[in-house]
Amino acid sequence: MPEYCKVEKDGRILTVTINRPEVMNSLHPMANVELGEVFDDFVADKDLWVAIITGAGDRAFSAGNDLKFQASGGMKEGEITMPEHGFGGLTARWDNDKPVIAAVNGVAMGGGFEIALACDLIIASDNATFALPEPRVGLAALAGGMQRLPRQIGMKHAMGMMLTGRRVSAQEGHELGFVNEVVAPDELLPAARRWAEQICECSPLSVRATKQVAMRSLDNADLKASMEAHYPAVGTLFKSKDFVEGPLAFAQKRKPAWQGE
């Protein structure tokens, strides 16, 4: 059983709860490794189509890197400090075409915000706050925050957050465009689950092809070249049973029975 998070499988949906509320769900190296293994399993499990990640309690989604643990010298020289797939097992996970939803309750600071930015959707409670405050403590947002935030909200808005380290409310995050929906705290997980269930109504292979194309097309500024590029998930979709099932179900006026193959 995981030590630093809780994992729940319900049908096609995986819910991962960072479970270190005593330190505002901040992550030390062992928690990062554990979350990396959890999301390794999610990527490999053909029966799971969508993941939700949240934090235990209502004070924090994640306050980021556990600076007190780092300052205490908790890791010995030579020990692993970050898993292959990045902070929270998500910020450098380039192998995952399945959707991941961040359900943000309370503080999402530094690495915690970077985990949320690495997700495909952010659902926030109205008490959530977001920031990349690393410059205020002599650090930098090196888990993708400096790259993802400008891509998601534009350079000027991103610079306004990053150069000051200021805190942004859930409502402002929605206005800036990195939050998809703001809800009351007790509605957070039901709202995230509602989004997950709507995704599960779609063909999982279509969803994965859509995510892969949307993300990889950012590598090419030329529209024509990006449209003509090769995307493996599209080829998988075209060869799948679901590619036949979708139009057939539409013609027969019934719900499709997706197989994910």
TAPE-V345365 format. One record per backbone hydrogen bond with DSSP energy under -1.0 kcal/mol. CO is the residue of the C=O (numbers start at 1). NH is the residue of the N-H. Records with the same first field share a line. If there is no record, write none. Layout:
CO = NH, NH
//
This chain:
4 = 19
6 = 17
8 = 15
10 = 13
12 = 49, 50
13 = 10
14 = 52
15 = 8
16 = 54
17 = 6
18 = 56
20 = 23, 25
21 = 24
23 = 26
24 = 63
27 = 66
28 = 32
29 = 33
30 = 34
31 = 35
32 = 36
33 = 37
34 = 38
35 = 39
36 = 40
37 = 41
38 = 42
39 = 43
40 = 44
41 = 45
45 = 48
50 = 14
51 = 101
52 = 16
53 = 103
54 = 18
59 = 107
62 = 109
64 = 27
65 = 67
66 = 70
67 = 71
68 = 72
69 = 74
70 = 73
76 = 79
83 = 86
85 = 92
86 = 89
87 = 90, 91
90 = 93
92 = 94
99 = 51
100 = 120, 121
101 = 53
102 = 123
104 = 125
106 = 129
107 = 61, 62
108 = 131
109 = 112
110 = 114
111 = 115
112 = 116
113 = 117
114 = 118
116 = 119
121 = 102
122 = 180, 181
123 = 104
124 = 183
125 = 128
128 = 170
129 = 108
130 = 168
131 = 110
133 = 136
134 = 137, 139
140 = 142
141 = 146
144 = 148
145 = 149
147 = 151
148 = 152
149 = 153
150 = 154
154 = 158
155 = 159
156 = 160
157 = 161
158 = 162
159 = 163
161 = 165
168 = 130
169 = 173
170 = 174
171 = 175
172 = 176
173 = 177, 178, 179
181 = 124
183 = 126
184 = 187
185 = 188
187 = 191
188 = 192
189 = 193
190 = 194
191 = 195
192 = 196
193 = 197
194 = 198
195 = 199
196 = 200
199 = 202
203 = 207
204 = 208
205 = 209
206 = 210
207 = 211
208 = 212
209 = 213
210 = 214
211 = 215
212 = 216
213 = 217
216 = 219
217 = 220
222 = 226
223 = 227
224 = 228
231 = 234, 235
232 = 236
233 = 237
234 = 238
235 = 239
237 = 240
241 = 245
242 = 246
244 = 248
245 = 249
246 = 250
247 = 251
248 = 252
249 = 254
250 = 253
//
